[in-house]
Amino acid sequence: MSDQTLVNETPEKERFKERVIDIVGMRLDALTRSEALETVARWGRSGRGRTVCLANVHMAVETSRSDLFRSAVNAADLVLADGRPLVWAARLAGIAAEQSRGTDFMLALCQLAQVRGFSIGLLGGREAVLTRLTERLRERFPTLKIAYAYSPPFRSLSAEEDAAIIAGIRAAAPDFLFVGLGCPRQELWMAGHRARIGSVMLGVGAAFDFIAGEIRQAPRWMQRGGLEWFYRLIREPRRLIGRYASTNSRFLLLLALRFRGRRSR
């Protein structure tokens, strides 16, 4: 995927313009979860490729590090607040925002899809996780149409492999395609494939692992208090301490500089 590919693919922007905010260089659409769900549902069966990013602190910081990634995220049709700190940042800027956690949003959209007869697709995760995820979704939503499910290799794909994935998705034609490849891979993948896939693509990160039961979710009180990252840290300290120390501190620094600049102006 080239830089030019992302630059040339300029999606149609359907936004609540008065509630678009810049978070350390990353666009955020400050919609309520119900507004976001209805917007995404309205795009179902349109046959047009759309991209929806569920953003957290990690994603915001990655946009500050990579022009290519920032271009991919900011060109999405919707960028929603997955992480509670982004909700707080929006409120500091005077815009009321509501959290749309990736896991909750995926489950809510599956419920809506079952009721309205939409189909879904799943791309990402290890094969065992994808199998458990599919089983859990079928248990929870018995009449949900799961049109596509594929676990791609965790490496760069050849042109032939990529073409086969595109052909498989197009043949299955899911209305909503949940992409669980992890940040920043999933956002770059969605941006690069938007013109070739006629589905609403949603980057849901670790939602596959959470719903499949591979990773335990933080209690609701910790989620509401913005402490989900801390819960994951105490469960996986060796893997996450370095990333969180770097990412969270950089986010706070960038946010402080941004608001200091606004006050100065």
Secondary structure, 3 states (H helix, E strand, C coil): CCHHHHHHCCCCCCCCHHHEEEECCEEEECCCHHHHHHHHHHHCCCCCCEEEEEECHHHHHHHHHCHHHHHHHHCCCEEEECCHHHHHHHHHCCCCCCCCCHHHHHHHHHHHHHHHCCEEEEEECCHHHHHHHHHHHHHHCCCCEEEEEECCCCCCCCHHHHHHHHHHHHHHCCCEEEEECCCCHHHHHHHHHHHHCCCEEEECCCHHHHHHCCCCCCCHHHHHCCCHHHHHHHHCHHHHHHHHHHHHHHHHHHHHHHHHHHHHC
